[in-house]
Amino acid sequence: MSRATARAHANIALIKYWGKRDTQLNLPAVSSLSLTLDRFWTETTVTWGAPADVVRVGGEAAPDGFATRALSFLDRLDPARPPVAIDTDNSFPTGAGLASSASGFAALTLAASAASGADHTTEQLSVLARQGSGSACRSLWGGFVTWRKGSLADGTDSHGSPLAPQDHWDLAMLVAVVAAGKKPIGSTVAMERTRATSPYYAEWLATSEADVDTAERAVRERNLTTLGEAMESSTFKMHATMHTARPSVNYWKPATMACIHAVEQLRSKGVEAYLTMDAGPNVKVLCNRADVEAVQSALSAHVSRVEVLLPGPAPQVTR
């Protein structure tokens, strides 16, 4: 029996991943670009060779669906694996559009690999993590990360790649928590519905790669205006495919719209702040670190909680 504990941080896509070309392998239809965050993390301990398979979240038995998903993922990592015990906990809400699956499967991949004694490169770990949750492949690095969609059928060329480190740029990301509960429609279901029924999905595919190219240049040059404009365009295009699906997928709430307008008003006053949203109601705002107080004040008028996060580190095996 061996045991390892790993901590991985959530990432927020600035240029969005939405839609799959292969659902079994979580191969994306588009490339994406993300920022790893400092205070949103998952810590997971894997005991390799436990008496029986068991999955616990925060010390309590995990829901059946989550337990099955986690154990099935480890079957992919090692089809001949022994029974395992998985103990995991998050520093932030789960299943609320705050990227808990990204940090969760990155931490699980790293801990299981270490506990099993496997010798994987970071790129190989990223490929493995992607099969648990697509965005998890980006949480194998800190700072800014690009995930190119790849073209190979087996997905071995579809993984994260580091773009710029944690200390590259003095930015902050503020999360206006509109709702912390579990969202009513999971991301995979929503992706498939929009792919199958949205009349805007083809245009989403046609324009996403250019958005990633623009954002990569903006990150390298530390150009917040260019990055922010590409980020917002990607966000609203993604949500347009959801809103025009049949039936529509709409995560927005009144406070979501209020936060969107607050960001627009900040820019009209000369504060560089740009928003992004995942498949959920919460609004994330990217700004210069010097403008955090102004952005936090504007968002706090509409929600009861605003999280202030900075660029985060790469995951690590902690023990």
C-alpha positions as CSV (number, residue, x, y, z in Angstrom):
1,M,0.0,0.0,0.0
2,S,1.3,3.5,-0.8
3,R,-0.2,6.9,-0.4
4,A,0.3,10.4,-2.0
5,T,-1.4,13.8,-1.5
6,A,-1.5,16.4,-4.2
7,R,-2.9,20.0,-4.4
8,A,-3.9,21.5,-7.7
9,H,-5.4,24.9,-8.4
10,A,-8.5,25.8,-10.4
11,N,-8.2,27.6,-13.7
12,I,-10.5,30.0,-15.4
13,A,-10.6,30.0,-19.2
14,L,-10.1,33.4,-20.6
15,I,-10.7,32.0,-24.1
16,K,-13.3,29.4,-23.8
17,Y,-13.4,25.6,-24.2
18,W,-16.9,24.7,-25.3
19,G,-17.8,21.6,-27.3
20,K,-16.2,18.3,-27.9
21,R,-15.0,16.4,-31.0
22,D,-14.8,13.2,-28.9
23,T,-16.9,12.8,-25.8
24,Q,-15.2,9.7,-24.5
25,L,-11.7,11.2,-24.5
26,N,-12.9,14.8,-23.7
27,L,-11.2,16.0,-26.9
28,P,-12.2,19.7,-27.5
29,A,-13.7,21.1,-30.6
30,V,-11.8,24.4,-30.0
31,S,-8.5,25.5,-28.3
32,S,-8.6,27.5,-25.2
33,L,-6.4,29.7,-22.9
34,S,-6.7,30.0,-19.1
35,L,-5.3,31.5,-15.9
36,T,-4.6,29.4,-12.9
37,L,-5.8,30.9,-9.6
38,D,-4.1,31.0,-6.2
39,R,-6.7,30.4,-3.5
40,F,-9.1,28.0,-5.3
41,W,-7.6,24.6,-5.0
42,T,-8.4,20.9,-4.4
43,E,-6.3,18.7,-2.2
44,T,-6.6,14.9,-2.9
45,T,-5.1,11.9,-1.2
46,V,-5.0,8.6,-3.0
47,T,-4.2,5.4,-1.1
48,W,-3.1,2.8,-3.7
49,G,-3.8,-0.7,-2.4
50,A,-6.6,0.1,0.1
51,P,-8.9,-2.7,1.4
52,A,-11.7,-1.6,-0.9
53,D,-12.6,1.2,-3.3
54,V,-13.9,4.2,-1.4
55,V,-14.3,7.9,-2.3
56,R,-14.8,10.6,0.4
57,V,-15.3,14.4,-0.1
58,G,-14.6,16.5,2.9
59,G,-14.5,13.4,5.1
60,E,-18.0,12.2,4.0
61,A,-19.0,9.5,1.5
62,A,-19.0,11.0,-2.0
63,P,-22.2,11.0,-4.0
64,D,-22.5,7.9,-6.1
65,G,-22.2,9.7,-9.4
66,F,-19.0,11.5,-8.3
67,A,-17.5,8.3,-6.8
68,T,-18.2,6.3,-10.0
69,R,-16.7,9.0,-12.2
70,A,-13.5,9.2,-10.0
71,L,-13.0,5.5,-9.9
72,S,-13.7,5.0,-13.6
73,F,-11.1,7.6,-14.3
74,L,-8.5,5.7,-12.3
75,D,-9.4,2.6,-14.3
76,R,-8.2,4.5,-17.4
77,L,-5.0,5.5,-15.6
78,D,-4.3,1.8,-14.7
79,P,-6.8,-0.9,-15.9
80,A,-5.1,-3.3,-13.5
81,R,-5.1,-1.0,-10.5
82,P,-5.7,-2.4,-7.0
83,P,-8.6,-1.1,-4.8
84,V,-8.0,2.6,-3.9
85,A,-9.2,5.1,-1.3
86,I,-9.7,8.7,-2.5
87,D,-10.0,11.5,0.0
88,T,-10.6,15.0,-1.5
89,D,-11.6,18.4,-0.4
90,N,-12.0,21.8,-2.0
91,S,-11.2,25.3,-0.8
92,F,-14.2,26.7,-2.7
93,P,-17.8,25.6,-3.8
94,T,-18.1,22.5,-5.9
95,G,-20.2,22.3,-9.1
96,A,-21.1,26.0,-9.2
97,G,-19.3,27.1,-12.3
98,L,-16.1,27.8,-10.4
99,A,-13.9,25.2,-12.1
100,S,-13.9,22.6,-9.3
101,S,-13.7,19.7,-11.7
102,A,-10.5,21.2,-13.2
103,S,-8.6,21.3,-9.9
104,G,-10.3,18.1,-8.8
105,F,-9.2,15.9,-11.6
106,A,-5.7,17.5,-11.8
107,A,-5.2,16.8,-8.2
108,L,-6.5,13.2,-8.5
109,T,-4.3,12.6,-11.6
110,L,-1.2,13.8,-9.8
111,A,-1.9,12.0,-6.5
112,A,-2.8,8.7,-8.2
113,S,0.3,8.8,-10.4
114,A,2.5,9.4,-7.5
115,A,0.8,6.8,-5.3
116,S,1.0,4.2,-8.0
117,G,4.7,4.9,-8.7
118,A,4.1,5.8,-12.3
119,D,6.6,7.9,-14.1
120,H,4.7,10.5,-16.2
121,T,5.8,13.7,-17.8
122,T,3.7,16.8,-17.1
123,E,2.3,16.6,-20.7
124,Q,1.3,13.0,-20.1
125,L,-0.4,13.9,-16.8
126,S,-2.2,16.7,-18.7
127,V,-3.5,14.2,-21.3
128,L,-4.7,11.9,-18.4
129,A,-6.4,14.7,-16.5
130,R,-8.2,15.8,-19.6
131,Q,-10.0,12.5,-19.8
132,G,-11.5,13.2,-16.3
133,S,-12.4,16.8,-17.0
134,G,-11.4,18.7,-20.1
135,S,-10.3,21.8,-18.3
136,A,-8.3,19.8,-15.8
137,C,-5.5,19.5,-18.4
138,R,-4.8,23.2,-18.0
139,S,-4.4,22.9,-14.1
140,L,-1.1,21.0,-14.5
141,W,0.7,24.4,-14.8
142,G,0.5,27.7,-13.0
143,G,0.0,31.1,-14.6
144,F,-1.3,31.3,-18.1
145,V,-1.8,28.1,-20.0
146,T,-2.9,27.3,-23.6
147,W,-4.8,24.1,-24.5
148,R,-4.6,23.4,-28.2
149,K,-7.3,21.1,-29.4
150,G,-5.0,18.8,-31.3
151,S,-5.9,16.6,-34.3
152,L,-4.9,13.0,-33.4
153,A,-7.7,10.6,-32.8
154,D,-6.1,9.2,-29.7
155,G,-5.8,12.7,-28.1
156,T,-2.1,12.5,-27.3
157,D,-1.5,15.9,-28.8
158,S,-4.4,17.6,-26.9
159,H,-3.0,18.8,-23.6
160,G,-2.1,22.0,-21.8
161,S,1.1,23.9,-22.5
162,P,2.5,26.7,-20.3
163,L,2.3,30.2,-21.8
164,A,3.5,32.5,-19.0
165,P,4.4,31.8,-15.4
166,Q,2.5,32.9,-12.2
167,D,4.6,36.0,-11.8
168,H,4.4,37.2,-15.4
169,W,1.9,39.9,-14.9
170,D,0.4,41.9,-12.0
171,L,-3.2,41.0,-12.7
172,A,-6.1,39.9,-10.4
173,M,-9.3,38.0,-11.0
174,L,-12.3,38.9,-9.0
175,V,-15.2,36.4,-8.8
176,A,-18.6,37.8,-8.1
177,V,-20.4,34.8,-6.6
178,V,-24.0,35.1,-7.8
179,A,-24.8,31.6,-6.7
180,A,-22.6,29.0,-5.0
181,G,-25.0,26.0,-5.3
182,K,-24.8,23.3,-7.9
183,K,-25.8,24.4,-11.3
184,P,-29.0,22.8,-12.8
185,I,-27.5,21.6,-16.0
186,G,-24.0,20.1,-16.1
187,S,-21.4,21.4,-18.6
188,T,-21.2,18.2,-20.6
189,V,-25.0,18.1,-21.2
190,A,-25.0,21.8,-22.1
191,M,-22.1,21.4,-24.5
192,E,-23.8,18.6,-26.4
193,R,-27.1,20.4,-26.5
194,T,-25.5,23.5,-28.0
195,R,-23.4,21.5,-30.5
196,A,-26.5,19.6,-31.7
197,T,-29.1,22.5,-31.8
198,S,-27.6,26.0,-31.7
199,P,-27.5,27.8,-35.1
200,Y,-24.5,29.8,-33.9
201,Y,-22.3,26.8,-33.0
202,A,-20.6,26.6,-36.4
203,E,-19.6,30.3,-36.1
204,W,-18.3,29.6,-32.6
205,L,-16.0,26.9,-34.1
206,A,-14.9,29.1,-37.0
207,T,-13.7,32.0,-34.8
208,S,-12.3,30.4,-31.6
209,E,-8.8,29.7,-32.9
210,A,-8.2,33.3,-33.8
211,D,-9.3,34.3,-30.3
212,V,-6.6,32.1,-28.8
213,D,-3.9,33.5,-31.1
214,T,-4.9,37.0,-30.2
215,A,-5.0,36.2,-26.5
216,E,-1.6,34.5,-26.6
217,R,0.0,37.6,-28.1
218,A,-1.7,39.8,-25.6
219,V,-0.4,37.8,-22.6
220,R,3.1,37.8,-23.9
221,E,2.9,41.6,-24.5
222,R,1.0,42.2,-21.2
223,N,-1.7,44.0,-23.2
224,L,-4.8,44.0,-21.0
225,T,-7.0,45.8,-23.5
226,T,-6.5,43.3,-26.3
227,L,-6.7,40.3,-23.9
228,G,-9.9,41.7,-22.3
229,E,-11.6,42.3,-25.6
230,A,-10.8,38.8,-26.9
231,M,-11.9,37.4,-23.5
232,E,-15.3,39.1,-23.5
233,S,-15.9,38.2,-27.1
234,S,-15.2,34.5,-26.4
235,T,-17.5,34.5,-23.4
236,F,-20.4,36.1,-25.1
237,K,-20.1,33.9,-28.2
238,M,-20.1,30.8,-26.0
239,H,-23.1,31.9,-24.1
240,A,-24.9,32.8,-27.3
241,T,-24.6,29.2,-28.4
242,M,-26.2,28.2,-25.1
243,H,-29.0,30.8,-25.3
244,T,-29.9,29.7,-28.8
245,A,-29.9,26.0,-28.1
246,R,-33.2,24.0,-28.1
247,P,-34.2,24.1,-25.3
248,S,-32.2,27.1,-24.3
249,V,-29.4,26.8,-21.7
250,N,-29.4,29.9,-19.6
251,Y,-27.3,30.1,-16.4
252,W,-27.7,33.9,-16.0
253,K,-29.5,35.5,-13.1
254,P,-30.5,39.1,-12.4
255,A,-27.3,39.7,-10.4
256,T,-25.3,38.3,-13.4
257,M,-26.6,41.0,-15.6
258,A,-26.1,43.6,-12.9
259,C,-22.4,42.6,-12.7
260,I,-22.0,42.7,-16.4
261,H,-23.3,46.3,-16.5
262,A,-21.1,47.2,-13.5
263,V,-18.0,46.1,-15.5
264,E,-19.1,48.1,-18.5
265,Q,-19.6,51.2,-16.2
266,L,-16.1,50.7,-14.7
267,R,-14.6,50.9,-18.2
268,S,-16.6,54.0,-19.0
269,K,-14.8,55.6,-16.0
270,G,-11.4,54.6,-17.2
271,V,-10.9,51.4,-15.1
272,E,-9.6,48.5,-17.2
273,A,-11.8,45.6,-16.2
274,Y,-13.0,42.8,-18.4
275,L,-15.4,39.9,-17.6
276,T,-15.6,36.2,-18.3
277,M,-18.1,33.6,-17.4
278,D,-18.1,29.8,-17.4
279,A,-21.2,27.5,-17.6
280,G,-22.8,29.1,-14.5
281,P,-24.1,32.4,-13.2
282,N,-20.9,33.7,-11.6
283,V,-19.0,36.6,-13.1
284,K,-15.2,36.7,-13.1
285,V,-13.5,40.0,-13.8
286,L,-9.8,40.4,-14.9
287,C,-8.1,43.7,-14.0
288,N,-4.8,45.3,-13.0
289,R,-3.9,44.5,-9.4
290,A,-3.9,48.3,-8.7
291,D,-7.6,48.4,-9.6
292,V,-8.8,45.6,-7.3
293,E,-10.5,47.9,-4.8
294,A,-12.5,49.8,-7.4
295,V,-13.7,46.6,-9.1
296,Q,-14.5,44.9,-5.8
297,S,-16.6,47.8,-4.7
298,A,-18.5,47.9,-7.9
299,L,-19.3,44.2,-7.9
300,S,-20.2,44.1,-4.1
301,A,-23.1,46.4,-4.8
302,H,-24.8,43.4,-6.6
303,V,-23.6,40.3,-4.8
304,S,-22.9,39.4,-1.2
305,R,-19.5,37.8,-1.9
306,V,-16.6,38.8,-4.1
307,E,-13.5,36.6,-4.1
308,V,-10.2,38.3,-5.0
309,L,-7.7,35.9,-6.6
310,L,-4.3,36.2,-8.1
311,P,-2.4,34.1,-10.6
312,G,-1.7,30.7,-9.0
313,P,1.0,28.1,-9.0
314,A,1.5,24.7,-10.6
315,P,0.2,21.7,-8.7
316,Q,2.4,19.7,-6.4
317,V,2.6,16.5,-4.5
318,T,2.6,17.8,-0.9
319,R,3.3,14.5,0.9
